[in-house]
Amino acid sequence: MQRQIVIVTRDSQFRDALKRVCSGQGDRVETADSIATALKIAAQIPVCVTIADVTIQTAGDGVRLARVIHTQNPDVKCFLIVDDGSADIASSARNEPWQRFIHKPISMLQFAADLVDAVSESKVAD
């Protein structure tokens, strides 16, 4: 079964840049600009990594989405995209072992390395 990475952010340029980095890993990469779309995607193929903006539509949406997907499959690794304005919102998830953070502006090279680690740690069947 093919593993899936889901990227959820309204920023289309950032979403496309992340997709280019993620596509190099050989996994299926899907993008969404809303929670509803992300959940539909996650229902189709098991997700091994979720990358979500903390403020998809309203403050804290990314944290809630990551928790829903993680509850459905505890082996999912989740990255939360934060910037200076949203770091406090994400603080409630800081102690979750399955949670990682991407701080804007990001280093795509560092993100690629972190993604490889997260995918290798995920126990979602491939």
C-alpha positions in Angstrom: 0.0 0.0 0.0 1.4 3.4 -0.9 2.0 5.9 1.9 0.5 9.3 1.8 1.6 12.7 2.9 -1.1 15.4 3.3 -0.2 19.1 3.2 -2.9 21.5 4.4 -2.4 25.3 4.1 -4.2 28.1 2.3 -0.9 29.6 1.1 -0.8 28.0 -2.4 2.8 29.0 -3.1 4.0 27.6 0.2 1.9 24.5 -0.3 3.4 23.9 -3.8 6.9 24.4 -2.5 6.3 21.8 0.3 4.8 19.4 -2.2 7.9 19.6 -4.4 10.1 18.7 -1.5 7.7 15.9 -0.3 7.3 14.4 -3.8 11.0 13.6 -3.9 10.4 10.9 -1.2 8.4 8.6 -3.5 5.2 8.8 -1.5 1.9 10.0 -2.6 1.5 13.7 -1.8 -1.9 15.4 -1.7 -2.7 19.0 -0.9 -5.7 20.7 0.7 -6.7 24.2 1.6 -9.3 23.2 4.1 -9.9 20.8 7.0 -12.8 19.1 5.2 -10.7 18.4 2.1 -7.8 17.1 4.2 -10.1 14.7 6.1 -11.5 13.3 2.8 -8.0 12.7 1.5 -7.0 11.0 4.8 -10.0 8.7 4.5 -8.8 7.4 1.1 -5.3 6.2 1.8 -3.5 5.8 5.2 -1.6 8.9 6.0 2.0 8.6 7.3 2.7 12.3 7.6 0.4 15.4 7.9 1.7 18.9 7.4 -0.8 21.5 8.6 -0.8 25.2 9.0 -1.8 26.1 12.6 -4.3 28.6 11.2 -5.9 26.8 8.2 -9.2 28.7 8.5 -9.3 29.9 12.1 -6.7 29.9 15.0 -5.9 26.3 16.1 -7.4 24.5 13.1 -4.1 22.8 12.3 -3.7 21.5 15.8 -7.3 20.1 15.8 -6.8 18.5 12.4 -3.5 16.9 13.5 -5.2 15.5 16.6 -8.1 14.0 14.6 -5.8 12.3 12.1 -3.5 11.1 14.9 -6.5 9.7 16.8 -7.5 7.8 13.7 -4.0 6.4 13.4 -1.5 6.9 16.2 1.4 6.1 13.9 0.9 9.3 11.9 3.6 12.0 12.3 2.4 15.5 12.2 4.2 18.8 11.3 2.6 22.1 12.3 3.5 25.1 10.3 3.9 28.1 12.6 5.1 31.7 12.3 5.7 34.4 14.9 1.9 35.2 15.1 0.8 31.6 15.6 3.5 30.1 17.8 1.3 30.6 21.0 -1.6 28.8 19.3 0.6 25.7 18.7 1.9 25.6 22.3 -0.8 23.2 23.4 0.7 20.5 21.1 4.4 21.1 22.0 4.5 18.1 24.4 3.0 15.6 22.0 5.7 13.1 20.8 4.1 12.7 17.4 4.1 16.5 16.8 6.9 18.4 15.0 7.1 22.1 14.1 8.0 24.0 10.9 8.8 27.6 11.7 8.4 30.1 8.9 10.6 31.1 7.3 11.8 27.6 6.9 14.9 25.9 5.4 13.7 23.5 2.8 16.8 21.5 3.2 16.2 21.0 6.9 12.5 20.3 6.3 13.5 17.6 3.7 15.8 16.0 6.3 13.1 16.1 9.0 10.5 14.7 6.5 12.8 11.7 5.8 13.1 11.0 9.5 9.3 11.3 10.1 8.4 9.0 7.2 11.0 6.4 8.3 9.6 6.6 11.9 6.0 6.3 10.8 4.7 2.7 11.1 2.0 3.2 8.6 2.2 0.3 6.1 3.7 1.0 2.8 
